[in-house]
Amino acid sequence: MISMTNVNGRIGYTDIGVHITPLWVIKWIEEHYGKIDLDPATDEENWLDIPNYYTKKEDGLKQTWFGRVFVNPPYGKELKEWVGKCYEEIKNTNEIFLLIPSRTDTRYWHDFIMNHADIIYFIRGRIKFRPSKKTAPFSSSLIYFSTQEDNTKIKSLKKKKNHTHTKSINDKIRARIKKENDYKSLEAFS
């Protein structure tokens, strides 16, 4: 799960708003790789109902990860720390999926992703993080780290048109928005 909040419209631990990883990303991972065991960068709401998770309070950067991990970290200055943590934690996990902006010009991209990721999925189009009505102002990539692969592959990932959101997730979103009075209208979730 990933609850994001950042000036760039990314998920993480800030208090500037609610930005949630679209369910189609999680469904795609689970359809192709299996259930996710841990989300080390979420909030108390655990929007995506991943069985194990760390919030800002537990600080996923300071924890040991395990199993199949999905990370949609804060996209601010600390992003490079999260990318480095993925590289460090692969020895403790089966697989790590990292959803981040496609910033291929950064040092962390070349140091940790290009040299160590098993697969880089460039996502076609721009992601619409819920509850925003607009897409993110950047392209995104889903980075796959594994102990089983041995060389980087680059692929394209496209959203299926028929993915739908579950009622329970939308109910959680509505409750949180109402609670925080972030939005005057919930029509976007209908």
ROTIVEX-700201 format. One record per atom (N, C-alpha, C, O, CB): residue in one letter; x, y, z. Coordinates in steps of 0.05 Angstrom, whole numbers, padded with zeros to 5 digits, always signed. Glycine has a CB too. Example, Ala and Ser with C-alpha at 12.3 -4.5 7.8 and 13.67 -1.06 7.14 Angstrom:
% ROTIVEX-700201
a+00264-00114+00156/a+00246-00090+00156/a+00264-00066+00156/a+00285-00066+00169/a+00226-00089+00181/s+00257-00045+00142/s+00273-00021+00143/s+00258+00001+00157/s+00268+00023+00161/s+00282-00012+00114/
//
This chain:
% ROTIVEX-700201
m+00016-00023+00000/m+00000+00000+00000/m+00017+00024+00000/m+00040+00024+00008/m-00019+00000+00023/i+00006+00046-00009/i+00022+00070-00008/i+00004+00094-00006/i-00012+00100-00024/i+00040+00072-00031/s+00009+00107+00014/s-00005+00132+00018/s+00016+00153+00014/s+00036+00154+00029/s-00019+00134+00046/m+00012+00171-00005/m+00033+00189-00010/m+00025+00218-00005/m+00001+00225-00006/m+00042+00187-00039/t+00044+00233+00002/t+00039+00261+00005/t+00065+00276+00001/t+00084+00273+00017/t+00026+00267+00032/n+00066+00292-00020/n+00090+00307-00025/n+00083+00329-00046/n+00063+00326-00060/n+00112+00288-00036/v+00098+00349-00046/v+00093+00371-00064/v+00091+00361-00093/v+00076+00372-00109/v+00114+00393-00061/n+00107+00342-00099/n+00107+00331-00127/n+00084+00312-00132/n+00082+00302-00154/n+00133+00316-00132/g+00067+00308-00113/g+00044+00291-00117/g+00051+00262-00113/g+00039+00244-00125/g+00032+00295-00144/r+00071+00257-00098/r+00080+00229-00094/r+00073+00220-00066/r+00067+00236-00048/r+00110+00227-00098/i+00074+00195-00063/i+00066+00183-00038/i+00089+00185-00018/i+00112+00188-00025/i+00059+00154-00042/g+00082+00182+00007/g+00102+00182+00027/g+00091+00191+00054/g+00068+00186+00060/g+00125+00201+00019/y+00108+00203+00070/y+00102+00209+00097/y+00096+00239+00103/y+00097+00247+00126/y+00123+00200+00114/t+00091+00255+00083/t+00086+00283+00089/t+00057+00288+00095/t+00040+00270+00093/t+00095+00300+00065/d+00050+00312+00103/d+00023+00319+00111/d+00009+00338+00092/d-00008+00353+00100/d+00023+00330+00139/i+00017+00338+00067/i+00007+00358+00047/i-00017+00347+00033/i-00029+00363+00017/i+00029+00365+00028/g-00026+00323+00036/g-00049+00313+00023/g-00048+00283+00022/g-00030+00270+00033/g-00051+00324-00006/v-00067+00271+00008/v-00069+00242+00006/v-00065+00234-00023/v-00080+00243-00041/v-00096+00231+00017/h-00045+00217-00029/h-00040+00207-00055/h-00036+00177-00053/h-00017+00168-00040/h-00016+00221-00069/i-00053+00161-00065/i-00052+00132-00061/i-00045+00118-00087/i-00055+00125-00108/i-00080+00123-00051/t-00028+00098-00084/t-00020+00082-00107/t-00045+00070-00120/t-00062+00059-00106/t+00000+00059-00099/p-00048+00072-00146/p-00072+00060-00159/p-00072+00030-00156/p-00051+00017-00157/p-00072+00068-00189/l-00095+00019-00151/l-00097-00010-00147/l-00088-00026-00171/l-00078-00049-00168/l-00126-00017-00141/w-00089-00015-00195/w-00081-00031-00218/w-00051-00038-00217/w-00043-00059-00227/w-00087-00015-00244/v-00035-00021-00204/v-00007-00027-00201/v-00003-00052-00183/v+00012-00070-00190/v+00009-00003-00188/i-00017-00052-00161/i-00015-00075-00142/i-00027-00100-00155/i-00015-00122-00153/i-00030-00069-00115/k-00049-00097-00168/k-00062-00121-00182/k-00043-00132-00203/k-00041-00157-00206/k-00089-00113-00194/w-00030-00115-00218/w-00011-00124-00238/w+00012-00140-00226/w+00019-00161-00235/w+00000-00100-00254/i+00023-00130-00204/i+00045-00144-00190/i+00035-00171-00181/i+00048-00191-00185/i+00055-00127-00166/e+00012-00172-00168/e+00001-00197-00157/e-00006-00216-00179/e-00003-00241-00175/e-00023-00191-00139/e-00016-00207-00201/e-00023-00225-00224/e+00002-00238-00236/e+00002-00261-00244/e-00038-00210-00245/h+00024-00223-00236/h+00048-00232-00249/h+00069-00245-00230/h+00086-00261-00239/h+00061-00210-00264/y+00068-00237-00205/y+00089-00246-00186/y+00078-00259-00160/y+00093-00274-00147/y+00107-00223-00179/g+00054-00253-00153/g+00042-00263-00128/g+00037-00241-00108/g+00043-00218-00112/g+00061-00284-00116/k+00026-00250-00085/k+00017-00231-00064/k+00041-00216-00052/k+00063-00227-00050/k+00003-00246-00042/i+00036-00191-00045/i+00056-00174-00032/i+00055-00179-00002/i+00033-00180+00010/i+00051-00144-00039/d+00078-00182+00010/d+00080-00187+00039/d+00084-00162+00056/d+00075-00161+00079/d+00103-00206+00045/l+00098-00141+00045/l+00105-00118+00061/l+00105-00093+00045/l+00113-00092+00022/l+00133-00122+00073/d+00095-00072+00057/d+00096-00044+00047/d+00110-00027+00068/d+00098-00021+00088/d+00068-00032+00039/p+00136-00021+00064/p+00150-00006+00085/p+00147+00024+00084/p+00160+00039+00099/p+00179-00012+00082/a+00129+00035+00066/a+00126+00064+00064/a+00097+00072+00061/a+00089+00085+00042/a+00141+00074+00039/t+00081+00064+00081/t+00052+00071+00080/t+00045+00088+00104/t+00062+00097+00119/t+00035+00046+00078/d+00019+00091+00109/d+00010+00105+00133/d-00009+00087+00148/d-00013+00063+00141/d-00004+00132+00125/e-00020+00097+00170/e-00037+00081+00188/e-00061+00069+00174/e-00072+00049+00184/e-00045+00097+00211/e-00070+00081+00153/e-00094+00072+00139/e-00089+00046+00123/e-00108+00031+00118/e-00104+00093+00120/n-00065+00040+00116/n-00058+00017+00100/n-00078+00013+00077/n-00091-00007+00076/n-00057-00009+00118/w-00079+00033+00060/w-00099+00035+00039/w-00101+00010+00021/w-00123+00003+00013/w-00092+00058+00021/l-00079-00004+00016/l-00080-00027-00002/l-00082-00053+00013/l-00081-00074+00000/l-00055-00026-00019/d-00086-00052+00039/d-00090-00077+00055/d-00067-00097+00052/d-00073-00121+00051/d-00116-00089+00048/i-00043-00088+00050/i-00020-00107+00050/i-00016-00116+00078/i-00016-00100+00097/i+00006-00093+00038/p-00012-00143+00083/p-00013-00154+00110/p+00007-00142+00129/p+00002-00140+00153/p-00009-00183+00108/n+00031-00135+00120/n+00052-00124+00138/n+00060-00096+00126/n+00063-00093+00102/n+00076-00143+00140/y+00063-00077+00144/y+00071-00051+00134/y+00084-00035+00157/y+00081-00040+00180/y+00046-00035+00124/y+00100-00015+00147/y+00112+00004+00166/y+00102+00032+00158/y+00100+00039+00135/y+00143+00003+00164/t+00096+00048+00179/t+00088+00075+00175/t+00111+00094+00181/t+00133+00085+00187/t+00064+00082+00194/k+00106+00119+00180/k+00127+00139+00186/k+00138+00134+00214/k+00162+00137+00219/k+00117+00168+00183/k+00120+00127+00232/k+00128+00122+00260/k+00148+00100+00262/k+00168+00102+00277/k+00103+00116+00277/e+00144+00077+00248/e+00163+00055+00249/e+00187+00060+00231/e+00208+00047+00235/e+00149+00029+00241/d+00185+00078+00212/d+00206+00085+00194/d+00218+00061+00179/d+00237+00048+00188/d+00229+00099+00209/g+00206+00055+00156/g+00214+00033+00140/g+00243+00033+00132/g+00255+00012+00125/g+00198+00032+00115/l+00256+00056+00132/l+00284+00058+00125/l+00302+00045+00147/l+00325+00038+00142/l+00293+00087+00121/k+00291+00043+00171/k+00306+00032+00194/k+00299+00003+00200/k+00311-00009+00218/k+00302+00049+00218/q+00280-00008+00186/q+00271-00035+00191/q+00283-00055+00172/q+00293-00048+00150/q+00240-00036+00188/t+00283-00081+00179/t+00291-00102+00162/t+00267-00111+00146/t+00245-00115+00157/t+00304-00126+00178/w+00270-00114+00120/w+00247-00121+00103/w+00248-00152+00098/w+00268-00165+00103/w+00249-00107+00076/f+00225-00162+00089/f+00222-00191+00085/f+00201-00197+00064/f+00184-00180+00058/f+00215-00205+00111/g+00203-00221+00052/g+00183-00230+00033/g+00183-00215+00007/g+00204-00205-00002/g+00156-00229+00045/r+00160-00212-00005/r+00156-00196-00029/r+00148-00168-00021/r+00127-00165-00007/r+00134-00210-00049/v+00163-00148-00028/v+00160-00121-00018/v+00151-00102-00040/v+00161-00104-00063/v+00186-00111-00005/f+00132-00085-00034/f+00124-00063-00052/f+00130-00037-00038/f+00122-00032-00015/f+00094-00065-00060/v+00144-00019-00052/v+00152+00007-00041/v+00144+00029-00060/v+00152+00029-00083/v+00183+00008-00035/n+00128+00048-00050/n+00122+00073-00064/n+00130+00094-00044/n+00114+00105-00029/n+00091+00075-00072/p+00156+00101-00044/p+00167+00119-00023/p+00161+00148-00028/p+00150+00155-00049/p+00197+00115-00022/p+00167+00165-00008/p+00164+00193-00012/p+00182+00201-00035/p+00204+00191-00038/p+00172+00210+00014/y+00173+00220-00052/y+00188+00228-00076/y+00206+00252-00071/y+00217+00263-00091/y+00169+00233-00098/g+00209+00261-00047/g+00225+00284-00041/g+00255+00277-00040/g+00264+00259-00052/g+00216+00297-00015/k+00269+00293-00024/k+00298+00290-00021/k+00306+00262-00012/k+00327+00252-00019/k+00309+00311-00002/e+00288+00250+00004/e+00295+00223+00015/e+00291+00200-00005/e+00297+00177+00002/e+00277+00218+00038/l+00282+00206-00029/l+00278+00184-00049/l+00303+00168-00053/l+00302+00143-00055/l+00269+00196-00076/k+00326+00181-00056/k+00351+00166-00060/k+00357+00147-00037/k+00369+00126-00042/k+00374+00186-00064/e+00349+00154-00013/e+00353+00136+00010/e+00336+00111+00007/e+00345+00089+00013/e+00346+00151+00037/w+00312+00114-00003/w+00294+00091-00007/w+00304+00073-00029/w+00303+00049-00027/w+00266+00101-00013/v+00315+00085-00050/v+00326+00069-00072/v+00350+00053-00062/v+00353+00030-00068/v+00334+00087-00096/g+00367+00066-00046/g+00390+00053-00035/g+00382+00031-00015/g+00395+00010-00014/g+00408+00073-00020/k+00360+00036+00000/k+00350+00015+00019/k+00341-00009+00003/k+00345-00032+00012/k+00327+00027+00036/c+00328-00006-00019/c+00319-00028-00036/c+00343-00045-00044/c+00343-00070-00042/c+00304-00019-00061/y+00364-00032-00052/y+00389-00046-00060/y+00400-00062-00036/y+00408-00085-00039/y+00410-00026-00070/e+00401-00049-00012/e+00411-00063+00012/e+00393-00086+00021/e+00404-00106+00030/e+00413-00043+00034/e+00367-00083+00019/e+00349-00103+00030/e+00343-00127+00012/e+00331-00146+00022/e+00323-00089+00036/i+00353-00127-00012/i+00347-00150-00030/i+00357-00176-00018/i+00346-00197-00023/i+00358-00146-00058/k+00378-00174-00002/k+00389-00199+00011/k+00371-00210+00032/k+00373-00234+00038/k+00417-00192+00024/n+00352-00194+00042/n+00333-00203+00063/n+00306-00211+00052/n+00289-00221+00066/n+00330-00182+00084/t+00302-00205+00026/t+00275-00209+00015/t+00275-00228-00009/t+00296-00238-00017/t+00264-00182+00005/n+00252-00234-00019/n+00249-00250-00043/n+00250-00232-00068/n+00265-00237-00087/n+00224-00267-00043/e+00234-00210-00066/e+00232-00192-00088/e+00224-00164-00077/e+00211-00162-00056/e+00211-00202-00109/i+00233-00144-00091/i+00225-00116-00084/i+00215-00103-00109/i+00228-00104-00130/i+00249-00100-00071/f+00191-00090-00107/f+00180-00074-00128/f+00180-00045-00119/f+00169-00038-00098/f+00151-00083-00136/l+00193-00028-00134/l+00196+00000-00126/l+00183+00018-00147/l+00191+00017-00170/l+00226+00008-00124/l+00163+00033-00139/l+00148+00051-00157/l+00159+00079-00153/l+00154+00091-00132/l+00117+00049-00153/i+00172+00090-00173/i+00184+00117-00171/i+00182+00132-00197/i+00176+00121-00218/i+00213+00114-00162/p+00187+00159-00195/p+00189+00174-00220/p+00212+00164-00237/p+00232+00155-00226/p+00192+00205-00214/s+00209+00166-00263/s+00231+00157-00282/s+00251+00179-00285/s+00252+00192-00305/s+00219+00149-00310/r+00267+00182-00265/r+00288+00203-00265/r+00315+00190-00272/r+00332+00186-00255/r+00290+00217-00237/t+00317+00184-00297/t+00341+00169-00307/t+00366+00185-00307/t+00388+00175-00313/t+00335+00158-00334/d+00364+00211-00301/d+00388+00228-00301/d+00401+00230-00273/d+00421+00244-00270/d+00381+00255-00311/t+00389+00217-00253/t+00399+00220-00226/t+00421+00200-00220/t+00423+00179-00232/t+00377+00217-00206/r+00438+00207-00200/r+00459+00189-00192/r+00448+00163-00181/r+00458+00141-00187/r+00477+00204-00171/y+00427+00165-00164/y+00417+00140-00152/y+00406+00122-00173/y+00408+00097-00170/y+00395+00147-00131/w+00394+00132-00195/w+00384+00115-00216/w+00407+00098-00228/w+00404+00074-00231/w+00371+00132-00238/h+00429+00111-00233/h+00452+00097-00245/h+00466+00079-00225/h+00475+00057-00232/h+00471+00117-00257/d+00469+00088-00200/d+00484+00073-00180/d+00469+00048-00171/d+00480+00027-00167/d+00490+00090-00156/f+00442+00051-00167/f+00427+00028-00156/f+00408+00014-00175/f+00404-00010-00173/f+00411+00039-00133/i+00397+00029-00193/i+00377+00016-00211/i+00390+00005-00236/i+00387-00019-00241/i+00356+00037-00219/m+00404+00020-00251/m+00416+00010-00276/m+00436-00012-00271/m+00439-00030-00288/m+00430+00033-00291/n+00450-00012-00249/n+00470-00032-00244/n+00459-00056-00228/n+00473-00077-00227/n+00492-00020-00229/h+00436-00054-00216/h+00427-00076-00198/h+00398-00085-00201/h+00392-00107-00191/h+00431-00067-00170/a+00382-00070-00214/a+00354-00079-00218/a+00353-00102-00238/a+00369-00103-00256/a+00336-00056-00228/d+00334-00120-00234/d+00331-00142-00252/d+00314-00134-00276/d+00320-00142-00299/d+00319-00166-00238/i+00293-00119-00271/i+00275-00110-00292/i+00267-00081-00286/i+00261-00074-00263/i+00250-00128-00295/i+00267-00064-00306/i+00257-00037-00304/i+00232-00035-00322/i+00235-00038-00347/i+00279-00015-00312/y+00209-00032-00310/y+00184-00028-00326/y+00179+00002-00328/y+00173+00015-00308/y+00160-00043-00312/f+00181+00013-00352/f+00174+00040-00357/f+00143+00040-00362/f+00134+00028-00380/f+00189+00053-00381/i+00129+00054-00345/i+00100+00054-00346/i+00090+00074-00368/i+00098+00097-00368/i+00087+00062-00319/r+00075+00063-00386/r+00065+00079-00409/r+00044+00099-00398/r+00026+00092-00384/r+00052+00061-00430/g+00048+00124-00406/g+00030+00145-00396/g+00038+00154-00368/g+00058+00145-00358/g+00001+00136-00397/r+00022+00170-00357/r+00027+00180-00329/r+00007+00168-00310/r-00017+00166-00317/r+00027+00211-00328/i+00016+00162-00286/i-00002+00150-00266/i-00019+00171-00254/i-00011+00194-00250/i+00015+00136-00244/k-00044+00163-00248/k-00063+00180-00234/k-00064+00169-00205/k-00076+00149-00200/k-00091+00181-00247/f-00051+00183-00187/f-00051+00175-00159/f-00077+00184-00146/f-00084+00208-00148/f-00026+00186-00143/r-00091+00166-00134/r-00117+00173-00121/r-00111+00190-00096/r-00091+00185-00083/r-00133+00148-00114/p-00127+00209-00088/p-00153+00216-00100/p-00151+00238-00121/p-00172+00250-00128/p-00171+00225-00078/s-00128+00245-00131/s-00125+00267-00150/s-00142+00262-00175/s-00145+00239-00184/s-00096+00270-00157/k-00151+00283-00187/k-00166+00281-00212/k-00147+00283-00235/k-00155+00279-00258/k-00187+00303-00213/k-00122+00290-00230/k-00102+00294-00251/k-00080+00273-00249/k-00076+00260-00228/k-00090+00322-00250/t-00067+00269-00271/t-00044+00251-00271/t-00020+00264-00259/t-00019+00289-00257/t-00038+00241-00300/a+00000+00248-00251/a+00024+00259-00240/a+00039+00276-00261/a+00035+00270-00285/a+00043+00236-00230/p+00055+00295-00253/p+00069+00312-00273/p+00095+00299-00283/p+00112+00313-00293/p+00075+00339-00261/f+00098+00273-00280/f+00122+00259-00287/f+00115+00231-00296/f+00094+00221-00289/f+00143+00259-00264/s+00133+00218-00311/s+00129+00190-00318/s+00140+00173-00295/s+00156+00182-00279/s+00144+00183-00345/s+00131+00148-00293/s+00139+00131-00271/s+00150+00105-00282/s+00146+00097-00305/s+00115+00125-00254/s+00165+00092-00264/s+00176+00065-00270/s+00171+00047-00246/s+00170+00055-00223/s+00206+00067-00276/l+00167+00022-00252/l+00165+00001-00232/l+00191-00015-00234/l+00196-00028-00254/l+00139-00017-00235/i+00207-00014-00213/i+00233-00027-00213/i+00231-00053-00198/i+00219-00054-00176/i+00255-00008-00200/y+00241-00074-00210/y+00240-00101-00198/y+00268-00110-00190/y+00286-00113-00207/y+00227-00121-00218/f+00272-00115-00164/f+00297-00126-00154/f+00291-00154-00145/f+00270-00160-00132/f+00308-00108-00130/s+00309-00173-00150/s+00306-00201-00142/s+00333-00214-00138/s+00353-00205-00149/s+00290-00216-00164/t+00333-00234-00122/t+00357-00250-00118/t+00359-00272-00139/t+00379-00286-00141/t+00358-00263-00090/q+00338-00275-00156/q+00338-00297-00176/q+00347-00289-00204/q+00355-00306-00219/q+00310-00308-00177/e+00346-00263-00210/e+00354-00254-00236/e+00383-00245-00236/e+00394-00241-00214/e+00335-00231-00246/d+00395-00242-00259/d+00423-00233-00259/d+00430-00211-00278/d+00454-00204-00280/d+00440-00257-00264/n+00411-00201-00293/n+00418-00178-00311/n+00394-00161-00315/n+00371-00170-00315/n+00429-00189-00338/t+00399-00135-00319/t+00377-00116-00322/t+00363-00118-00349/t+00376-00120-00370/t+00388-00087-00319/k+00337-00118-00347/k+00320-00119-00371/k+00302-00094-00370/k+00293-00086-00348/k+00303-00145-00373/i+00296-00083-00392/i+00279-00059-00393/i+00253-00067-00409/i+00255-00078-00431/i+00293-00035-00407/k+00230-00061-00397/k+00205-00068-00409/k+00185-00045-00407/k+00190-00026-00392/k+00193-00094-00397/s+00163-00048-00421/s+00141-00028-00419/s+00117-00041-00405/s+00111-00065-00409/s+00133-00018-00447/l+00104-00026-00388/l+00081-00035-00373/l+00058-00016-00379/l+00061+00008-00377/l+00087-00037-00343/k+00035-00028-00387/k+00012-00011-00394/k-00012-00020-00376/k-00017-00044-00372/k+00005-00014-00424/k-00026+00000-00366/k-00049-00005-00350/k-00071-00018-00366/k-00076-00011-00389/k-00060+00022-00338/k-00085-00038-00354/k-00108-00050-00367/k-00131-00031-00364/k-00135-00018-00343/k-00115-00078-00355/k-00148-00029-00384/k-00170-00010-00384/k-00192-00019-00365/k-00208-00002-00356/k-00181-00007-00411/n-00194-00044-00358/n-00217-00054-00342/n-00210-00058-00313/n-00227-00069-00298/n-00226-00080-00353/h-00188-00048-00303/h-00183-00050-00274/h-00202-00031-00259/h-00205-00008-00267/h-00153-00043-00267/t-00214-00042-00238/t-00232-00026-00222/t-00223-00025-00193/t-00208-00042-00185/t-00261-00036-00224/h-00232-00005-00179/h-00225-00003-00151/h-00245-00017-00134/h-00269-00017-00141/h-00223+00027-00143/t-00236-00029-00112/t-00255-00043-00095/t-00270-00023-00078/t-00261-00001-00072/t-00240-00063-00078/k-00294-00032-00069/k-00311-00015-00053/k-00298-00008-00027/k-00299+00015-00017/k-00338-00028-00048/s-00284-00028-00014/s-00272-00023+00012/s-00250-00002+00011/s-00248+00015+00029/s-00261-00049+00023/i-00235-00002-00010/i-00214+00019-00013/i-00226+00046-00017/i-00218+00065-00005/i-00195+00012-00037/n-00247+00048-00034/n-00260+00073-00038/n-00274+00083-00013/n-00274+00107-00008/n-00281+00071-00060/d-00285+00065+00003/d-00297+00073+00029/d-00276+00085+00047/d-00281+00105+00061/d-00311+00049+00042/k-00252+00073+00048/k-00230+00084+00065/k-00222+00111+00055/k-00218+00129+00071/k-00206+00065+00064/i-00221+00115+00029/i-00213+00140+00018/i-00233+00162+00025/i-00226+00184+00033/i-00209+00138-00013/r-00259+00155+00021/r-00280+00174+00027/r-00279+00183+00057/r-00281+00206+00063/r-00308+00163+00021/a-00275+00163+00075/a-00274+00169+00103/a-00251+00188+00110/a-00253+00206+00125/a-00272+00143+00120/r-00228+00182+00098/r-00204+00198+00104/r-00207+00226+00093/r-00200+00246+00106/r-00180+00185+00092/i-00218+00229+00069/i-00222+00256+00057/i-00242+00272+00074/i-00237+00295+00079/i-00231+00253+00028/k-00263+00259+00081/k-00283+00272+00097/k-00271+00281+00124/k-00276+00303+00133/k-00308+00255+00102/k-00256+00263+00136/k-00243+00269+00162/k-00224+00292+00160/k-00224+00309+00177/k-00228+00244+00172/e-00209+00294+00139/e-00189+00315+00136/e-00199+00339+00122/e-00186+00360+00120/e-00165+00304+00121/n-00224+00338+00111/n-00236+00360+00096/n-00218+00369+00074/n-00216+00393+00068/n-00243+00383+00115/d-00204+00350+00061/d-00186+00357+00040/d-00200+00365+00014/d-00191+00382-00001/d-00167+00334+00034/y-00224+00354+00010/y-00238+00359-00015/y-00267+00364-00008/y-00279+00352+00010/y-00235+00335-00034/k-00280+00381-00024/k-00307+00388-00020/k-00327+00369-00033/k-00350+00367-00026/k-00313+00416-00030/s-00316+00354-00053/s-00333+00336-00068/s-00320+00309-00070/s-00296+00307-00074/s-00339+00348-00095/l-00337+00289-00068/l-00326+00261-00071/l-00335+00249-00098/l-00333+00225-00102/l-00337+00244-00048/e-00343+00266-00116/e-00353+00256-00142/e-00331+00240-00157/e-00338+00223-00173/e-00362+00279-00159/a-00307+00247-00152/a-00285+00233-00166/a-00284+00204-00160/a-00272+00188-00175/a-00258+00246-00160/f-00295+00196-00137/f-00294+00168-00129/f-00319+00152-00136/f-00320+00128-00131/f-00290+00166-00100/s-00338+00165-00148/s-00363+00151-00155/s-00359+00134-00179/s-00378+00121-00188/s-00386+00172-00160/
//
